[in-house]
């Protein structure tokens, strides 16, 4: 019974993945506002019943896709770091920053940032996800005696990081994910000496 349920679950995920891929491709071709459920069904090569078994409508598909990618950005920003262990910036290498590799592997989705008629609110997702990770989990130590754990500092870092990543996307991924990681590490090293992953303290100063 467990194996049967697992098989159904995997099949369901594959089906939903097909709808999401078709949806992304269609946005690139037609623009978000012009894509219909019928378009998605035809491109994914499923019937209407199957679509509505998984999603209520186009908005439901959009919401799940955005939410899934938002959480992936957060996970890829911190999943290589052991909670509570201090990470020296000087010891980081290109493989220490997995987010660039994730974005590179999901170009079809992140290239939607270049579209005028794209998923509503998509441009806000990347900086917001990075900010949430920094605010919720990162404790930073500055190269001087300043406190850089205020929300305003992390908001600045999030938007700066997202801006550089979007510029990389706009330039057609003109450098490798490893080189992009090194650029971000060099910038981080200009003001921070180390960081650790921990649950946000209640005493973290407000903006």
N, C-alpha and C positions, 0 to 999 in steps of 0.2 A: 504493500500500500504506500509506504514511504517513497519507494523508488518510482511508483506510478505518479505520485504527486510531484515529485522532483522533475520527472519527464515533462509533465504538463506545464510546470512553471518555466522550464527552460524553453519549451516551445513557445509559450506566451511571450517571453522576453525576446525571442528571435523575431516573432511576428511584430511586436511593438517596435523593435529596432528597424525592421524593414519599413514601417510606416514613417518613422522619424527620418530615416535616410532619404526616402522619397520626398518628404516634406522639405527638407533642407535643399535638396537638388532643385525642387520646384521654386522655392523662394529665390534662388540664384537666377533662375530662368525668367520668372514672371513677376517677381516682387511679392512680398507677403500678402498684401491686400487683394491680390488677384488669384491667389491659390484657393481652391475650393476642396471640400471633402471628396467630391467626385474625382478631381485631379489626383489627389493623394491615393485614392483607392486604385485608380487605373495604373498609376506609376508603380505602386507597390505590388500590383497584380494580386489583390485580394478582393473579396466581395464586401459589400456595404455592411452586412451583418457582422462580419469579422471586425471591421473597424469599430462599430458601435459596441462591440463586446469589450473593447479595450479603452475606448475614449468616448466621452459624451459628445464632443464636437471638435471642431478645429481649435477652439480656444483651450479645450482640455488637453489636446496633444501639445499645443504650444506651452502651456503651463508645466506639463510634466517634463518636456524637453529642457526648458529653461531651468527648472528646479534641479534636474539631474546634473546638468553641466555646471550650475552654480556650486553644488555640493562637491563635484569633482575638482573644481578649482581650489576649493578650501582644503580638500584632502591632499591634493598634490602639492600644496604649499607647505605641508607640515608632516606628511606621513613618514619621512625618512629620519625624523629626529626623535630621540628617546626623551620621554617626559622627565623633566627635572635635571637633565644633563646639560651642562653648559657647553655651547658650541662656539669655538673660537673662529672668528671670521677668517683669520689667516690660514686656517686649516681646511677651509672649504674648497671644493673643486667643482668642475662643471656638473658632476653627477649629484652634487649636494642640493641642487635646485631643480626639482623634478617638473615644476610648472611649465617651463619652456618646452620640455619634451612632450608634455601632454598637449599643449597648444599646437605644436608642430604636427602631432599625430592626428589632431582633430581639426585640420585646416578647413574642411568644408563648413564646419559650424562657425569657427572664429572668423572666417572670411565674410560671414554675414554682417560683420561690423562695418564692412566697406560698402554695403548696400544702403541706398537712401530709403527704399521701401523694404524695411527689414522688420524683424520681430519687435514689437513695441517694448521699449524699456531695455532692450538688449545692451545698449551702450553703457548703461549704469551698472550692469551686472558684474563686470570684471573688477572695477575699483571697489565695489561694495563687498564682494566676496573676499578680496585681499584685505580690506579693512577689517572685516569681521574676524578673520584669522588672527591678524595682528592684535586686535583689541581683546579677543577672547583667550588667546593662547601664548602670545610672545611676550617675554620679558627681556628688554634690551638693555645692554650696558654701553654707555657712551665712552668714547675715547678720552673725554674730559670728565669733569665732575657734574655735568648737567644731567638732569633727569629727562630722558627722551621717551618715557612711557605714558605721557599725557595723550589723551584721545586726539588732540589736535595734531600732534606730531605723527601719530600713526595714520591719521586721515591724509596728511600730506604725503607720507611714504606710500600709501596705497594708491593715491591718484598719480603720483610720479611713476611708480612701478607700472601701473596699468597703461599710462601714457607711452612709456618706452616700449611696452609689449605691442600696443596698437600700432605704433610707428614701425615696428619690426614687421607686423602683418601687412601694413600698407606698402612696405618696400619689398614685398614678395618673399619674405623670409630670406633676406639677402645674406645673412650669416647663419651658421649652424646653431642648433639649440644649445650646444656646449658653449659656443662663443657668446651667445646671448646671455647665458647663465653667468659667464665670467664678467660681462659688462655690469650685470646687476650686483654681483658680489663685490666688484671694485667700488661701486657707488656706496654700497652698504658699509664697506670698510672705511670709507671716508669720514664716517661719523660714529660708527659702532665698533666695539672691539669683540663683543660676544653676545649671545642670546641663549635663552633656554625656553623650553615649552612647559607651561604650567597653567593651572586653572587661574583665571583672572582674580586677583585679590580684590576684596571689597574696599580696600583702602587706595585703590588706584585713583589718582587725582582726576577730576573731571576736566572738560575743556575749559 
